[in-house]
Amino acid sequence: VEKGLRFLLKAQDEEGFFAKDAPERQKMYAQAQATIALCELYGMTRDESLREAVQKAVDFAEASQSRQGGWRYIPREDSDTSVTGWYVMALISARMSGLSTDNRVLKKVEEFLTSVSHDAGSEYSYTPY
């Protein structure tokens, strides 16, 4: 766990982004998953030395949300339910760990999910039709 933590902290840039070396379509997936890992680690340990890095990752997640309300392969450009799911998990983990999150971000996710829901919410498409 310590080696993984050091790897993530070393990979993180000033904006909170971890995945600059990941393949293009995997960057945002990797970013969300790294954010989840750090949020969970912070939540379990309450290690204040991690707080700044974890909050940067959360801030990056919120800033990279698209106008549609979700996330996809490129920050702020598009939304799909797959990448969005990972970011929702990251933000809920952040919130449960006591980190600062913007309620408006999850409200926009609700709007996106409504836009891809069908049959009274029993089905969801990958992207809006």
C-alpha positions in Angstrom: 0.0 0.0 0.0 2.8 2.4 0.9 4.5 1.8 -2.5 1.2 2.4 -4.3 0.6 5.6 -2.3 4.1 6.9 -3.1 3.6 6.1 -6.8 0.3 8.1 -6.9 1.7 11.0 -5.0 4.7 11.2 -7.3 2.5 11.0 -10.4 0.1 13.8 -9.3 0.6 17.2 -11.0 -0.2 20.6 -9.6 -3.8 20.4 -10.8 -4.3 17.1 -9.1 -4.1 14.9 -12.2 -2.4 11.5 -11.8 -2.8 9.8 -15.2 -0.7 11.8 -17.7 1.1 8.6 -18.8 -2.0 6.5 -19.2 -3.2 5.7 -22.7 -5.6 8.4 -24.0 -8.9 6.7 -23.5 -7.8 5.4 -20.1 -6.7 8.6 -18.5 -10.0 9.7 -17.0 -10.7 6.2 -15.8 -7.3 6.0 -14.2 -7.7 9.4 -12.7 -11.1 8.5 -11.1 -9.7 5.2 -9.7 -6.6 6.9 -8.3 -8.9 9.5 -6.6 -11.0 6.7 -5.1 -7.9 5.0 -3.7 -6.6 8.2 -2.1 -10.0 9.2 -0.7 -10.4 5.7 0.8 -6.9 5.8 2.3 -7.4 9.2 3.7 -10.8 8.2 5.1 -9.4 5.1 6.8 -6.2 6.8 8.2 -7.2 10.5 8.6 -3.5 11.1 7.8 -3.4 14.9 7.4 -0.2 14.6 5.3 -2.4 13.2 2.5 -5.2 15.8 2.8 -3.9 18.4 0.3 -3.1 15.8 -2.4 -6.5 14.1 -2.0 -8.4 17.4 -2.0 -6.5 18.4 -5.2 -7.7 15.2 -6.8 -11.3 15.9 -5.7 -11.0 19.4 -7.0 -9.7 18.1 -10.4 -12.7 15.7 -10.6 -15.2 18.5 -10.0 -13.4 20.9 -12.4 -13.3 18.2 -15.2 -17.1 17.6 -15.2 -18.6 18.2 -18.6 -21.5 20.6 -19.2 -23.7 17.5 -19.7 -23.1 16.6 -16.1 -20.8 13.6 -16.4 -17.3 12.7 -17.5 -15.8 10.9 -20.4 -12.3 10.5 -22.0 -11.4 14.2 -22.1 -12.1 16.6 -19.2 -15.1 18.9 -19.7 -15.9 17.6 -23.2 -18.5 14.8 -23.0 -20.2 12.3 -20.7 -20.8 8.6 -20.6 -22.2 6.4 -17.8 -19.1 4.3 -17.5 -16.5 7.1 -16.7 -19.2 9.0 -14.8 -19.8 6.0 -12.5 -16.1 6.0 -11.4 -16.2 9.8 -10.7 -19.4 9.5 -8.7 -17.7 6.8 -6.6 -14.7 9.1 -6.1 -16.9 12.0 -5.0 -19.0 9.9 -2.6 -15.8 8.5 -1.1 -14.4 12.0 -0.7 -17.6 13.1 1.0 -17.6 10.1 3.3 -14.0 10.9 4.2 -14.8 14.4 5.2 -13.3 16.2 2.3 -14.8 19.2 0.7 -17.2 18.5 -2.2 -19.5 20.8 -4.2 -23.1 19.6 -4.0 -23.8 21.2 -7.4 -21.5 18.6 -9.0 -23.6 15.7 -7.9 -26.8 17.6 -8.8 -25.4 17.9 -12.4 -24.7 14.2 -12.4 -28.4 13.6 -11.6 -29.3 15.7 -14.6 -27.0 13.7 -16.8 -28.4 10.4 -15.6 -31.9 11.6 -16.2 -30.9 12.4 -19.8 -29.7 8.9 -20.4 -32.5 7.1 -18.5 -35.4 5.3 -20.2 -38.5 3.4 -19.2 -38.9 5.4 -15.9 -35.3 4.9 -14.9 -35.2 1.1 -15.4 -32.7 1.4 -18.2 -29.8 3.7 -18.9 -27.9 4.3 -22.1 -24.1 4.8 -22.3 -24.5 8.3 -23.7 -27.5 10.5 -24.6 -29.2 9.5 -27.8 
